Amino acid sequence: MLLLQFSTSHYCRKARLALGYKQISYQVENLTPGLHILKLKPLTGGLTTMPVLLPQIQGQPQAIADSTQILKFLESYQPEPSLFLTNHEHQTEALMLEDWLDESIGTATRFVYYHFRAGEGKQIDPSLFSQMVISVVRKQYGINDVTVKLATSRLAIALAELSIRWQKSEYLVGGSLSVADITAAALLSPLALIPQYRQGYPWLFERIVQIHQLCGEQLPPGLV
């Protein structure tokens, strides 16, 4: 299998965690933001978002776009170890958490992270290319002081909810690892480079490390 990705994307990290948890052999191809659409559009029927998984297996789809769809495909392709919970109510709850994390919290993390990288976190990689990418992302998504303030509030609510769940149990839902845990560990991982989050939420990064180790995935920057 081949995973088309942006190397720094937390949504692509989500796909890698799932592949690693299921112990599926795969390779990655890192694409350049902007130029990536030249490769993706013909494969996905016009979609331009990452990640995209190419199973490269006879009888399987040519390409699966979107991290949620990739996890669904992997679950059907190799059911064990499962990321879907056997209890119907628990599985529904896990999918709702995944959707909330994908659509709201992953976006909030992106806003806070790129705002940090453009300011006090600029020294992490002050190269011209890195700063150009950050500038493009900020412009593309409308990242500014106002939108970052809203994103920060959303993250505070999310971390309060996850704190209750993860400190009560090893898993966000039910009694085993699910799509909810994988999604939270991936989409919140960029916060590891931001001092206020590292200092304020040590339990979060302990859990992110545990899930990465369980999935055999390299730790995100800030946790290595």
C-alpha positions as CSV (number, residue, x, y, z in Angstrom):
1,M,0.0,0.0,0.0
2,L,1.1,3.6,-0.7
3,L,0.0,6.5,1.5
4,L,0.1,9.9,-0.2
5,Q,0.6,12.5,2.4
6,F,2.0,15.8,3.7
7,S,4.7,14.8,6.1
8,T,3.6,17.3,8.8
9,S,-0.2,16.7,8.4
10,H,-1.9,15.5,11.6
11,Y,-4.7,14.0,9.5
12,C,-2.1,11.9,7.6
13,R,-0.7,10.9,11.0
14,K,-4.1,9.5,11.8
15,A,-3.9,7.2,8.8
16,R,-0.4,6.1,9.7
17,L,-1.5,5.3,13.3
18,A,-4.3,3.1,11.9
19,L,-2.0,1.3,9.4
20,G,0.5,0.7,12.2
21,Y,-2.0,-0.6,14.7
22,K,-3.2,-3.1,12.1
23,Q,0.4,-4.0,11.3
24,I,-0.2,-3.4,7.6
25,S,2.9,-2.9,5.5
26,Y,2.9,0.4,3.6
27,Q,5.1,3.1,2.1
28,V,4.6,6.8,2.1
29,E,5.1,9.4,-0.7
30,N,5.4,13.0,0.6
31,L,3.8,15.5,-1.8
32,T,4.4,19.3,-2.0
33,P,1.5,21.4,-0.9
34,G,-0.1,23.1,-3.9
35,L,1.6,20.8,-6.4
36,H,-0.1,17.8,-4.8
37,I,-3.4,18.5,-6.7
38,L,-1.7,17.5,-10.0
39,K,-1.4,14.0,-8.7
40,L,-4.5,13.7,-6.5
41,K,-7.2,15.0,-8.9
42,P,-6.9,12.2,-11.5
43,L,-6.8,9.6,-8.7
44,T,-9.7,10.9,-6.6
45,G,-12.1,12.3,-9.2
46,G,-11.2,15.9,-8.3
47,L,-10.6,15.8,-4.5
48,T,-7.5,17.6,-3.3
49,T,-7.3,16.8,0.4
50,M,-4.8,14.5,2.1
51,P,-4.2,11.8,3.0
52,V,-5.0,9.4,0.1
53,L,-4.3,5.7,0.3
54,L,-3.5,3.6,-2.8
55,P,-4.1,0.0,-1.8
56,Q,-2.3,-1.3,-4.9
57,I,-4.1,-4.6,-4.5
58,Q,-6.1,-6.3,-7.2
59,G,-9.8,-6.1,-6.5
60,Q,-9.5,-3.1,-4.2
61,P,-10.2,0.5,-4.9
62,Q,-7.5,2.4,-6.8
63,A,-7.5,5.3,-4.2
64,I,-9.3,6.1,-0.9
65,A,-9.3,9.7,0.1
66,D,-10.1,11.2,3.5
67,S,-8.7,9.8,6.8
68,T,-12.1,8.5,8.0
69,Q,-12.7,6.6,4.8
70,I,-9.2,5.2,5.0
71,L,-9.9,3.8,8.5
72,K,-13.2,2.3,7.3
73,F,-11.4,0.6,4.4
74,L,-8.6,-0.7,6.6
75,E,-11.2,-2.2,9.0
76,S,-12.9,-4.0,6.2
77,Y,-9.6,-5.1,4.6
78,Q,-8.1,-6.4,7.8
79,P,-10.7,-6.6,10.6
80,E,-8.1,-7.6,13.3
81,P,-6.9,-6.0,15.4
82,S,-10.2,-4.0,15.3
83,L,-10.6,-0.3,15.6
84,F,-14.3,-0.7,15.7
85,L,-16.1,-1.6,19.0
86,T,-18.3,-4.6,19.2
87,N,-20.9,-2.8,21.3
88,H,-23.1,-0.8,18.9
89,E,-23.7,2.1,21.3
90,H,-20.0,2.4,22.0
91,Q,-19.1,2.3,18.4
92,T,-21.7,5.0,17.6
93,E,-20.2,7.1,20.3
94,A,-16.7,6.5,19.0
95,L,-17.7,7.5,15.5
96,M,-19.3,10.7,16.8
97,L,-16.1,11.6,18.7
98,E,-14.1,10.9,15.6
99,D,-16.3,13.2,13.5
100,W,-16.2,16.0,16.2
101,L,-12.4,15.7,16.4
102,D,-12.0,15.7,12.6
103,E,-14.4,18.6,11.8
104,S,-13.8,20.9,14.8
105,I,-10.9,20.0,17.0
106,G,-8.4,19.0,14.3
107,T,-9.2,22.3,12.6
108,A,-8.8,24.2,15.9
109,T,-5.4,22.5,16.4
110,R,-4.3,23.6,12.9
111,F,-5.2,27.2,13.6
112,V,-3.4,27.3,17.0
113,Y,-0.4,25.5,15.7
114,Y,0.2,27.6,12.6
115,H,-0.4,30.8,14.6
116,F,2.3,29.6,17.0
117,R,4.7,28.7,14.2
118,A,4.3,32.1,12.6
119,G,5.1,33.8,15.9
120,E,7.0,32.6,19.0
121,G,7.5,29.2,17.4
122,K,9.2,30.6,14.3
123,Q,12.6,29.4,15.5
124,I,11.5,25.8,15.2
125,D,12.2,26.1,11.5
126,P,13.0,29.6,10.4
127,S,13.9,28.5,6.8
128,L,12.3,30.5,3.9
129,F,10.5,27.4,2.6
130,S,9.0,26.6,6.0
131,Q,7.8,30.1,6.5
132,M,6.4,30.3,3.0
133,V,4.3,27.2,3.7
134,I,3.1,28.6,7.0
135,S,2.1,31.8,5.3
136,V,0.2,30.0,2.6
137,V,-1.6,27.8,5.2
138,R,-2.6,30.9,7.3
139,K,-3.9,32.7,4.2
140,Q,-5.7,29.6,2.9
141,Y,-7.6,28.9,6.1
142,G,-8.0,32.5,7.3
143,I,-5.8,32.1,10.4
144,N,-5.7,35.3,12.3
145,D,-6.0,36.6,15.9
146,V,-9.8,36.4,15.9
147,T,-10.1,32.9,14.5
148,V,-7.2,31.6,16.7
149,K,-9.0,33.0,19.8
150,L,-12.1,30.9,18.8
151,A,-9.9,27.9,18.1
152,T,-8.2,28.2,21.5
153,S,-11.6,28.1,23.2
154,R,-12.7,25.0,21.2
155,L,-9.5,23.3,22.3
156,A,-10.1,24.1,25.9
157,I,-13.5,22.5,25.8
158,A,-12.2,19.5,23.9
159,L,-9.3,18.9,26.4
160,A,-11.7,19.2,29.3
161,E,-13.9,16.5,27.8
162,L,-11.0,14.2,26.8
163,S,-9.4,14.7,30.3
164,I,-12.6,13.3,31.9
165,R,-12.6,10.3,29.6
166,W,-8.9,9.4,29.4
167,Q,-8.3,9.9,33.2
168,K,-11.3,7.7,34.0
169,S,-10.3,5.0,31.6
170,E,-7.4,4.0,29.3
171,Y,-9.7,4.4,26.3
172,L,-12.1,7.2,25.3
173,V,-14.9,4.8,24.7
174,G,-15.5,1.2,25.8
175,G,-12.7,-1.2,26.8
176,S,-10.4,-1.1,23.8
177,L,-8.6,1.2,21.4
178,S,-11.0,2.7,18.9
179,V,-11.1,5.2,16.1
180,A,-11.7,7.9,18.7
181,D,-8.4,7.3,20.5
182,I,-6.5,7.1,17.2
183,T,-8.1,10.4,16.0
184,A,-7.4,12.3,19.2
185,A,-3.8,11.1,19.5
186,A,-3.1,12.2,15.9
187,L,-5.0,15.5,15.7
188,L,-3.8,16.9,19.0
189,S,-0.2,15.9,18.5
190,P,0.9,19.2,17.0
191,L,0.3,20.8,20.4
192,A,3.3,19.0,21.7
193,L,5.5,21.8,20.3
194,I,3.6,24.6,22.1
195,P,4.9,25.1,25.7
196,Q,1.6,26.1,27.3
197,Y,0.0,22.9,26.2
198,R,2.9,20.7,27.1
199,Q,3.0,22.2,30.6
200,G,-0.8,22.4,31.1
201,Y,-1.8,19.0,29.9
202,P,0.9,16.4,30.7
203,W,-1.7,13.5,30.8
204,L,-2.6,14.3,27.1
205,F,0.9,13.8,25.9
206,E,1.5,10.7,28.0
207,R,-1.5,9.2,26.2
208,I,-0.4,10.3,22.8
209,V,3.0,8.7,23.4
210,Q,1.3,5.4,24.5
211,I,-0.9,5.3,21.4
212,H,2.0,6.0,19.1
213,Q,4.1,3.2,20.7
214,L,1.1,0.8,20.5
215,C,0.8,1.6,16.8
216,G,4.5,1.5,16.1
217,E,4.5,5.1,14.8
218,Q,7.3,7.5,15.3
219,L,6.6,10.1,18.0
220,P,5.5,13.5,16.8
221,P,7.9,16.5,17.0
222,G,8.1,17.7,20.6
223,L,7.7,14.2,22.1
224,V,10.8,12.5,20.6
